[in-house]
Amino acid sequence: MKRLPFLPFHFGADGLSRIAFNGRRAASALLILLSIGSALPQSLEEFQKHVTEFTLPNGFHFIVVERHNAPVVAFNSYVNAGSVDDPPGKTGLAHMFEHMAFKGTAQIGSKNWAIEKEQMRAIEKAYDALNEEREKGAAADRERVVQLARRLDTEVELGEKYLYPNLYTQVIEENGGAGLNAQTGADATEFYYKLPSNRAELWFLLESERFFAPVFREFYKERSVVREERRMNIESNPEGQLEEAFLNKAFDVHPYRHTPGGSAHDIENFRLADAIAFYKKYYVPSNITLAIVGDIDPAEARRLAQKYFGVIPGGPAPPPVSIVEPPQTVEKRGTIQRESQPFELIGYKRPPVTSKDNAVLEAIGEVLAGGRTGIAYKELVRDKKLALNVGVSPLFPAGRYPNLFMVYFAPNLDRTLDDCEKPLFAIIDRLKTEKVDDATLQRIRAKLRAGLIEKLESDQTLAAELASTQGDFGDWRKLFTEIEEFDKITAGDVMRVANEYLKPETRTVFRLTPGPAGDKAPATPGSEQ
């Protein structure tokens, strides 16, 4: 799972490290340009010669890139289903299903599927009986609750006798698989790994099986694992608590207000039927993009795709989230106290990644905090030594729907959050009245093209970029056209977009301050509590 630059943990990519930083797509396109060594229009044309793209009748979309530099193939499955799609009262369910997708199938992982299936039903019956008694509230028979809980534990233990734990992943690893992992973000869930090219057919078999007929074995055991992840990475982590509180404050109704980790209450009450319903709704072929990059014959890839994925029934793509966040007309503020260093998050409401202004917002992020050349870094960190660091995530927590342009900072050891906040706001306001010079824009264009090339040299990363770009924009070619958008940005664009979106009334300010654990909303004049 990807991590935020300031947080030890983050559920998925939908955060600062990947989904939020669209400049990475520009860098990946530059890598393609360098590998081909030609001008932009010619490079796209040349690159397309190595791409085979097709959609099966049931809706699965495949992007295959032929690269024979090593006998390895990288695979990425991008599902347009993340925490934003969690049903009400069941936050964290997309993340829960990510865990279940590694549990195998009827053929992979079971000692006797007929008996195991019956035992899974027995577990659900035992759970139903326990819930029925608990729901009586004060009238519940406490002794009976204890007995039913023991019965449930017994049924779960019996179920474990009929399975081979972790066989699905073991099969992949024994066949030379590497980098096996998955991540759940706000907008999407991704599954990925590499195989030797002479084992490529194994991926088509295993991946199609887990999308077609996954078995949700060890559900309640895995639910405990998911609950423990939340305990470790949010409840015991001040920075994780800050992010969760910040999103909850910034969004009133939109599901971006929930982190992919979900709430403790919701996780503890997941039932097997919840996960199955989520799978049936969102893991349909038309909602999944599969990217394959490496030493593979495209014609053979198409044949294998049809053989293994073509048998899966199709269905309509799930509808987008219909909940619309109301316009924000007044600044919001909040604070949590923890035994931790002080930290502040500032989020301005902004449009989705498909907005015409997305590239300009990316550029503004670089102007403010693009490493040591960003003006906020130079003034607050280098010159005035007010802050230890200043950063920007121009797309947070993800981009399918209107989200946040986020700025964050930590004050220097002898400074306070107040010492940094006022001059930071002054820097942001300068973007609205003072034009960025041409040299700065030129430097930003170059950085957006090349800043993360070292992370994009692998087939695995290219597969991830192709799949996610296709999922986000409906066309992987956005990897190239986005570079053209950056080249067209003017100083006037920066000024216009800063005035349009970086407004005090649309921002949420949330602080982590040192002290005994506690939450508060400071009485700031003119701010919404």
C-alpha positions as CSV (number, residue, x, y, z in Angstrom):
1,M,0.0,0.0,0.0
2,K,1.2,3.5,-0.9
3,R,2.2,5.9,1.8
4,L,1.8,9.6,2.2
5,P,5.0,11.6,2.6
6,F,4.1,12.8,6.0
7,L,2.2,9.8,7.3
8,P,3.7,6.5,8.2
9,F,0.7,4.7,6.6
10,H,-2.1,5.3,4.2
11,F,-4.7,3.1,2.8
12,G,-4.0,3.1,-0.9
13,A,-2.9,5.2,-3.5
14,D,-5.4,7.5,-3.7
15,G,-3.3,9.8,-1.4
16,L,-0.4,12.1,-2.0
17,S,2.1,9.5,-3.1
18,R,0.4,8.4,-6.3
19,I,-3.1,9.3,-7.3
20,A,-2.8,12.8,-5.9
21,F,0.3,13.6,-7.9
22,N,-0.7,13.6,-11.5
23,G,2.6,15.1,-12.5
24,R,3.8,11.5,-12.3
25,R,1.8,10.8,-15.4
26,A,3.7,13.5,-17.2
27,A,7.0,11.9,-16.0
28,S,5.9,8.5,-17.2
29,A,5.2,10.0,-20.6
30,L,8.6,11.5,-20.7
31,L,10.1,8.1,-20.0
32,I,8.3,6.8,-23.1
33,L,9.7,9.8,-25.1
34,L,13.2,9.1,-23.9
35,S,13.0,5.4,-24.7
36,I,11.8,6.2,-28.2
37,G,13.9,9.3,-28.8
38,S,11.6,11.3,-31.0
39,A,9.4,14.4,-30.8
40,L,6.1,14.3,-29.0
41,P,3.6,13.8,-31.8
42,Q,6.0,11.2,-33.4
43,S,6.6,9.5,-30.0
44,L,2.9,8.9,-29.4
45,E,2.6,7.5,-32.8
46,E,5.6,5.3,-32.3
47,F,4.6,4.1,-28.9
48,Q,1.2,3.1,-30.2
49,K,2.9,0.6,-32.5
50,H,3.9,-1.3,-29.4
51,V,0.4,-1.2,-27.9
52,T,-2.4,-3.6,-28.5
53,E,-5.7,-2.5,-27.0
54,F,-9.0,-4.4,-27.1
55,T,-12.2,-4.8,-25.2
56,L,-13.9,-8.2,-24.7
57,P,-17.6,-8.5,-25.5
58,N,-18.3,-8.8,-21.7
59,G,-16.6,-5.4,-21.1
60,F,-13.0,-6.2,-19.8
61,H,-10.6,-3.6,-21.3
62,F,-7.0,-4.8,-22.0
63,I,-3.9,-2.7,-22.8
64,V,-0.9,-4.8,-23.8
65,V,2.5,-3.2,-24.3
66,E,5.2,-5.4,-26.0
67,R,8.7,-4.8,-24.5
68,H,11.2,-7.6,-24.8
69,N,14.0,-6.1,-22.7
70,A,13.7,-9.0,-20.1
71,P,11.8,-12.3,-19.9
72,V,9.3,-10.9,-17.5
73,V,5.7,-9.7,-17.8
74,A,4.0,-7.1,-15.4
75,F,0.3,-7.2,-14.8
76,N,-2.0,-4.6,-13.3
77,S,-5.7,-4.9,-12.7
78,Y,-7.4,-1.6,-12.0
79,V,-10.9,-1.7,-10.6
80,N,-13.0,1.5,-10.5
81,A,-14.1,0.8,-7.0
82,G,-12.6,2.4,-3.9
83,S,-13.7,3.7,-0.6
84,V,-15.8,6.4,-2.2
85,D,-18.1,3.5,-3.3
86,D,-18.4,2.0,0.2
87,P,-22.1,1.6,1.1
88,P,-23.4,3.9,3.9
89,G,-22.7,2.4,7.3
90,K,-20.1,0.0,5.7
91,T,-17.0,2.2,5.3
92,G,-13.9,0.1,4.7
93,L,-15.7,-2.5,2.6
94,A,-13.7,-1.9,-0.6
95,H,-10.6,-2.4,1.5
96,M,-12.1,-5.5,3.0
97,F,-12.8,-7.0,-0.4
98,E,-9.2,-6.3,-1.4
99,H,-8.1,-8.7,1.4
100,M,-10.7,-11.3,0.4
101,A,-9.5,-11.3,-3.3
102,F,-6.4,-13.2,-2.2
103,K,-8.3,-16.0,-0.5
104,G,-8.5,-18.2,-3.6
105,T,-11.3,-20.0,-5.4
106,A,-13.2,-23.3,-5.1
107,Q,-10.3,-25.0,-6.9
108,I,-7.5,-23.1,-5.2
109,G,-7.4,-23.2,-1.5
110,S,-9.9,-25.9,-0.6
111,K,-9.3,-29.5,0.6
112,N,-12.9,-30.4,-0.1
113,W,-15.0,-27.6,-1.6
114,A,-18.4,-29.3,-1.1
115,I,-17.8,-29.6,2.7
116,E,-16.1,-26.3,3.0
117,K,-19.0,-24.5,1.4
118,E,-21.4,-26.1,3.8
119,Q,-19.2,-25.1,6.7
120,M,-19.2,-21.5,5.5
121,R,-23.0,-21.6,5.7
122,A,-22.8,-23.1,9.2
123,I,-20.6,-20.1,10.2
124,E,-23.2,-17.7,8.9
125,K,-26.0,-19.4,10.7
126,A,-24.1,-19.3,13.9
127,Y,-23.4,-15.6,13.4
128,D,-27.1,-14.9,12.6
129,A,-28.1,-16.6,15.8
130,L,-25.6,-14.6,17.9
131,N,-26.7,-11.3,16.3
132,E,-30.4,-12.1,16.8
133,E,-29.8,-12.5,20.6
134,R,-27.5,-9.4,20.8
135,E,-30.1,-7.3,19.1
136,K,-32.5,-7.8,21.9
137,G,-30.5,-5.3,23.8
138,A,-31.3,-5.2,27.5
139,A,-33.6,-8.2,27.1
140,A,-30.8,-10.4,25.7
141,D,-29.9,-13.5,27.7
142,R,-26.2,-12.9,28.5
143,E,-25.5,-16.6,29.1
144,R,-27.0,-17.4,25.7
145,V,-24.9,-14.7,24.1
146,V,-21.7,-16.3,25.6
147,Q,-22.8,-19.8,24.4
148,L,-23.6,-18.5,20.9
149,A,-20.3,-16.7,20.7
150,R,-18.5,-20.0,21.6
151,R,-20.5,-21.8,19.0
152,L,-19.5,-19.3,16.3
153,D,-15.8,-19.7,17.3
154,T,-16.2,-23.4,17.0
155,E,-17.7,-23.2,13.6
156,V,-14.9,-20.9,12.4
157,E,-12.3,-23.3,13.7
158,L,-14.0,-26.2,12.0
159,G,-13.9,-24.3,8.7
160,E,-10.2,-23.9,8.9
161,K,-9.8,-27.7,8.6
162,Y,-11.0,-27.7,5.1
163,L,-8.7,-25.1,3.5
164,Y,-5.1,-24.6,2.5
165,P,-4.3,-21.1,3.9
166,N,-2.6,-18.7,1.4
167,L,-2.5,-21.2,-1.4
168,Y,-3.5,-18.6,-4.0
169,T,-0.4,-16.5,-3.2
170,Q,1.8,-19.5,-2.8
171,V,1.0,-20.7,-6.3
172,I,2.1,-17.3,-7.7
173,E,5.3,-17.2,-5.7
174,E,6.2,-20.8,-6.5
175,N,6.0,-19.9,-10.2
176,G,8.4,-17.0,-9.9
177,G,5.8,-14.3,-9.2
178,A,7.2,-11.1,-7.6
179,G,5.8,-7.9,-6.2
180,L,2.5,-9.4,-5.4
181,N,0.3,-6.8,-3.8
182,A,-2.8,-4.7,-3.9
183,Q,-3.9,-1.3,-2.7
184,T,-7.3,0.3,-2.0
185,G,-7.6,4.1,-2.6
186,A,-10.5,6.4,-2.5
187,D,-11.4,5.9,-6.2
188,A,-10.0,2.5,-7.1
189,T,-8.5,-0.8,-6.1
190,E,-5.4,-2.2,-7.8
191,F,-4.0,-5.7,-7.9
192,Y,-0.5,-6.3,-9.4
193,Y,2.5,-8.6,-9.7
194,K,5.1,-9.9,-12.2
195,L,5.7,-13.3,-13.6
196,P,8.3,-14.9,-15.9
197,S,7.1,-14.6,-19.4
198,N,6.9,-18.4,-19.7
199,R,4.4,-18.4,-16.8
200,A,2.2,-15.6,-18.2
201,E,-0.8,-17.9,-18.8
202,L,-0.9,-18.5,-15.1
203,W,-1.9,-14.8,-14.5
204,F,-4.8,-15.1,-17.0
205,L,-6.1,-18.2,-15.1
206,L,-5.7,-16.9,-11.6
207,E,-6.8,-13.3,-12.2
208,S,-9.9,-14.4,-14.1
209,E,-10.8,-16.9,-11.4
210,R,-10.7,-14.4,-8.6
211,F,-12.8,-12.0,-10.5
212,F,-15.2,-14.7,-11.7
213,A,-15.6,-16.9,-8.6
214,P,-13.7,-15.7,-5.5
215,V,-14.3,-17.7,-2.3
216,F,-14.6,-15.5,0.7
217,R,-13.1,-18.0,3.1
218,E,-11.7,-17.0,6.5
219,F,-13.9,-13.9,6.3
220,Y,-14.1,-13.1,10.0
221,K,-10.5,-13.9,10.6
222,E,-9.5,-11.5,7.9
223,R,-12.0,-8.9,9.2
224,S,-10.0,-9.0,12.5
225,V,-6.8,-8.3,10.4
226,V,-8.5,-5.3,8.8
227,R,-9.6,-4.1,12.2
228,E,-6.1,-4.4,13.5
229,E,-4.7,-2.4,10.6
230,R,-7.0,0.4,11.5
231,R,-5.9,0.2,15.2
232,M,-2.2,0.3,14.3
233,N,-2.4,2.9,11.5
234,I,-5.0,5.3,12.6
235,E,-6.0,4.8,16.2
236,S,-2.4,4.5,17.4
237,N,-1.0,7.0,14.8
238,P,-1.5,10.7,15.4
239,E,-0.9,11.5,11.7
240,G,-3.4,8.9,10.7
241,Q,-5.9,10.5,13.1
242,L,-5.2,13.9,11.7
243,E,-5.9,12.8,8.1
244,E,-9.1,11.1,9.1
245,A,-10.3,14.1,11.1
246,F,-9.3,16.5,8.3
247,L,-11.3,14.7,5.7
248,N,-14.3,14.4,8.0
249,K,-14.2,18.2,8.5
250,A,-13.5,19.1,4.9
251,F,-16.4,17.1,3.4
252,D,-19.9,17.4,4.9
253,V,-21.6,14.6,3.0
254,H,-19.5,13.3,0.1
255,P,-17.9,9.9,0.8
256,Y,-14.4,11.3,0.3
257,R,-14.9,12.2,4.0
258,H,-14.1,8.6,4.9
259,T,-10.6,7.1,4.6
260,P,-10.3,3.7,2.9
261,G,-9.6,2.1,6.3
262,G,-13.2,2.6,7.3
263,S,-14.6,3.2,10.8
264,A,-14.0,0.8,13.7
265,H,-17.8,0.2,14.2
266,D,-18.4,-0.6,10.5
267,I,-15.5,-3.0,10.3
268,E,-16.5,-4.9,13.4
269,N,-20.0,-5.4,11.9
270,F,-19.1,-6.5,8.3
271,R,-20.9,-9.7,7.3
272,L,-20.0,-12.0,4.5
273,A,-23.1,-11.0,2.6
274,D,-21.9,-7.4,2.6
275,A,-18.6,-8.3,0.8
276,I,-20.4,-10.5,-1.7
277,A,-22.9,-7.7,-2.6
278,F,-20.0,-5.3,-3.1
279,Y,-18.2,-7.7,-5.3
280,K,-21.3,-8.4,-7.5
281,K,-21.9,-4.7,-7.9
282,Y,-18.5,-3.3,-8.6
283,Y,-16.3,-6.2,-9.9
284,V,-18.1,-6.4,-13.2
285,P,-16.0,-6.7,-16.4
286,S,-17.0,-3.2,-17.7
287,N,-15.6,-1.7,-14.5
288,I,-12.1,-3.2,-14.8
289,T,-9.0,-2.3,-16.9
290,L,-6.2,-4.8,-17.2
291,A,-2.7,-3.6,-18.3
292,I,0.0,-6.0,-19.4
293,V,3.6,-4.8,-20.1
294,G,6.6,-6.9,-21.0
295,D,7.8,-9.9,-22.8
296,I,4.6,-11.1,-24.3
297,D,3.1,-11.6,-27.7
298,P,0.0,-9.4,-28.1
299,A,-1.8,-11.9,-30.3
300,E,-1.2,-14.6,-27.6
301,A,-2.3,-12.2,-24.9
302,R,-5.6,-11.6,-26.8
303,R,-6.2,-15.3,-27.2
304,L,-5.6,-16.0,-23.5
305,A,-7.8,-13.0,-22.5
306,Q,-10.6,-14.4,-24.5
307,K,-10.0,-18.0,-23.2
308,Y,-10.0,-17.1,-19.5
309,F,-11.8,-13.7,-19.1
310,G,-14.2,-14.1,-22.0
311,V,-16.3,-16.6,-20.1
312,I,-17.2,-14.2,-17.3
313,P,-20.7,-12.8,-17.6
314,G,-20.9,-9.1,-18.4
315,G,-23.1,-6.5,-16.8
316,P,-23.6,-2.8,-16.6
317,A,-21.0,-0.6,-14.9
318,P,-22.1,0.6,-11.5
319,P,-23.4,4.1,-11.4
320,P,-21.2,6.9,-10.1
321,V,-21.6,8.3,-6.7
322,S,-24.7,10.6,-6.7
323,I,-24.0,12.4,-3.5
324,V,-22.9,16.0,-4.2
325,E,-20.9,18.0,-1.7
326,P,-22.7,21.4,-1.1
327,P,-20.7,24.5,-1.9
328,Q,-18.5,25.7,0.9
329,T,-18.9,29.4,1.7
330,V,-17.0,29.8,4.9
331,E,-13.6,28.6,6.2
332,K,-13.7,25.5,8.4
333,R,-11.2,24.8,11.2
334,G,-10.5,22.0,13.6
335,T,-7.8,20.7,15.9
336,I,-6.8,17.4,17.5
337,Q,-4.3,17.1,20.4
338,R,-2.0,14.2,20.5
339,E,1.5,13.4,21.9
340,S,3.1,14.4,18.6
341,Q,4.9,17.2,16.8
342,P,2.6,19.9,15.5
343,F,1.3,19.6,11.9
344,E,-1.2,21.5,9.8
345,L,-3.3,20.5,6.8
346,I,-5.0,23.1,4.6
347,G,-7.4,22.0,1.9
348,Y,-9.1,24.2,-0.8
349,K,-12.1,22.8,-2.7
350,R,-11.2,22.1,-6.3
351,P,-12.8,20.3,-9.3
352,P,-12.1,16.7,-10.4
353,V,-9.0,15.5,-12.2
354,T,-10.9,15.8,-15.5
355,S,-11.2,19.5,-15.1
356,K,-9.7,21.8,-17.7
357,D,-7.8,23.5,-14.9
358,N,-6.2,20.3,-13.5
359,A,-2.8,20.9,-15.2
360,V,-2.7,24.5,-13.9
361,L,-3.4,23.3,-10.3
362,E,-0.6,20.8,-10.7
363,A,1.7,23.6,-11.8
364,I,0.6,25.8,-8.8
365,G,1.5,23.0,-6.5
366,E,5.0,23.0,-8.0
367,V,5.2,26.8,-7.8
368,L,4.4,26.6,-4.1
369,A,6.3,23.6,-2.9
370,G,8.1,21.9,-5.8
371,G,11.1,20.8,-3.8
372,R,13.7,23.4,-2.9
373,T,12.7,25.6,-5.8
374,G,9.1,26.2,-4.5
375,I,8.5,29.7,-3.2
376,A,6.9,28.5,0.0
377,Y,9.8,26.2,0.7
378,K,12.4,28.9,-0.1
379,E,10.7,31.5,2.1
380,L,9.4,29.5,5.0
381,V,12.0,26.7,5.3
382,R,15.2,28.0,3.8
383,D,15.1,31.8,4.4
384,K,13.0,32.5,7.4
385,K,13.4,29.0,9.0
386,L,9.8,29.1,10.2
387,A,8.9,25.6,9.0
388,L,10.7,22.2,8.9
389,N,8.9,21.3,5.6
390,V,6.1,22.5,3.3
391,G,4.3,20.3,0.8
392,V,1.4,20.3,-1.6
393,S,-0.9,17.6,-2.8
394,P,-2.9,19.2,-5.7
395,L,-5.4,16.3,-5.8
396,F,-6.5,14.9,-2.5
397,P,-7.7,12.3,-1.4
398,A,-8.4,11.3,-5.1
399,G,-9.7,12.8,-8.3
400,R,-12.8,11.2,-9.7
401,Y,-15.0,13.8,-7.9
402,P,-14.4,17.3,-6.7
403,N,-11.7,17.1,-4.0
404,L,-9.0,19.2,-2.3
405,F,-5.9,21.1,-3.2
406,M,-4.0,20.4,-0.1
407,V,-1.1,22.3,1.5
408,Y,0.7,21.0,4.6
409,F,3.5,22.0,6.8
410,A,5.3,21.3,10.1
411,P,6.8,24.3,12.0
412,N,10.4,24.5,13.0
413,L,11.3,23.4,16.6
414,D,11.2,26.9,18.0
415,R,8.2,28.0,16.0
416,T,4.4,27.6,16.2
417,L,1.7,26.7,13.6
418,D,0.6,30.3,13.8
419,D,4.1,31.5,12.9
420,C,3.9,29.6,9.7
421,E,0.3,29.9,8.7
422,K,0.0,33.6,8.2
423,P,3.0,34.0,5.9
424,L,2.0,30.8,4.0
425,F,-1.4,32.4,3.3
426,A,0.4,35.6,2.2
427,I,2.4,33.5,-0.3
428,I,-0.7,31.9,-1.7
429,D,-2.4,35.3,-2.1
430,R,0.6,36.6,-4.0
431,L,-0.2,34.1,-6.7
432,K,-3.4,35.9,-7.3
433,T,-1.9,39.3,-8.0
434,E,1.7,38.7,-9.1
435,K,2.6,36.8,-12.3
436,V,4.9,33.9,-12.1
437,D,8.0,34.5,-14.2
438,D,8.8,32.6,-17.4
439,A,11.9,31.0,-15.9
440,T,9.8,29.5,-13.1
441,L,7.2,28.1,-15.5
442,Q,9.9,26.6,-17.7
443,R,11.5,24.9,-14.7
444,I,8.1,23.6,-13.6
445,R,7.4,22.2,-17.1
446,A,10.7,20.4,-17.0
447,K,10.2,19.0,-13.6
448,L,6.7,17.8,-14.3
449,R,8.1,16.0,-17.3
450,A,11.1,14.4,-15.5
451,G,10.7,14.6,-11.7
452,L,9.8,11.0,-11.1
453,I,11.4,9.2,-14.0
454,E,13.5,6.9,-11.7
455,K,10.2,5.4,-10.4
456,L,8.8,4.7,-13.8
457,E,11.5,2.6,-15.4
458,S,9.9,-0.7,-14.6
459,D,7.3,-2.5,-16.6
460,Q,5.2,-2.7,-13.4
461,T,5.0,1.0,-13.0
462,L,4.1,1.6,-16.7
463,A,1.3,-1.0,-16.4
464,A,0.0,0.8,-13.3
465,E,0.1,4.2,-15.1
466,L,-1.6,2.8,-18.2
467,A,-4.4,1.1,-16.3
468,S,-5.0,4.0,-13.9
469,T,-5.0,6.6,-16.7
470,Q,-7.4,4.6,-18.7
471,G,-9.6,4.2,-15.6
472,D,-9.5,7.9,-14.7
473,F,-9.8,9.4,-18.1
474,G,-11.1,6.7,-20.4
475,D,-8.0,6.9,-22.5
476,W,-4.4,5.9,-21.6
477,R,-3.2,8.5,-24.2
478,K,-3.7,11.1,-21.6
479,L,-0.2,10.2,-20.5
480,F,1.0,12.1,-23.6
481,T,-1.6,14.8,-24.0
482,E,-1.2,15.9,-20.4
483,I,2.4,17.0,-21.3
484,E,0.9,19.3,-24.0
485,E,-1.4,20.8,-21.4
486,F,1.6,21.7,-19.1
487,D,3.4,23.3,-22.0
488,K,0.5,25.6,-22.7
489,I,0.2,27.0,-19.1
490,T,0.8,30.7,-18.9
491,A,1.4,33.1,-16.0
492,G,-2.1,34.4,-16.6
493,D,-3.5,30.9,-16.2
494,V,-1.8,30.5,-12.8
495,M,-3.2,33.8,-11.6
496,R,-6.7,33.0,-12.8
497,V,-6.9,29.5,-11.3
498,A,-5.4,30.7,-8.0
499,N,-8.1,33.3,-7.7
500,E,-10.8,30.9,-8.7
501,Y,-10.0,28.0,-6.3
502,L,-7.5,29.1,-3.6
503,K,-10.1,31.2,-1.7
504,P,-10.3,31.5,2.1
505,E,-14.0,30.7,2.1
506,T,-13.4,27.3,0.4
507,R,-10.6,26.1,2.6
508,T,-10.5,23.7,5.6
509,V,-7.7,24.1,8.1
510,F,-6.9,21.3,10.5
511,R,-4.2,21.1,13.1
512,L,-2.4,18.5,15.1
513,T,-1.1,20.0,18.3
514,P,1.1,18.5,21.1
515,G,-0.7,17.6,24.3
516,P,-3.0,15.1,25.9
517,A,-5.4,13.4,23.5
518,G,-8.4,15.6,22.7
519,D,-10.3,17.2,19.9
520,K,-11.4,20.8,19.6
521,A,-12.6,23.3,17.1
522,P,-11.0,26.7,17.7
523,A,-13.2,29.7,17.9
524,T,-11.8,31.5,14.9
525,P,-13.8,34.6,13.9
526,G,-15.7,34.0,10.6
527,S,-15.0,30.3,10.5
528,E,-17.5,27.4,10.5
529,Q,-17.1,25.0,13.5
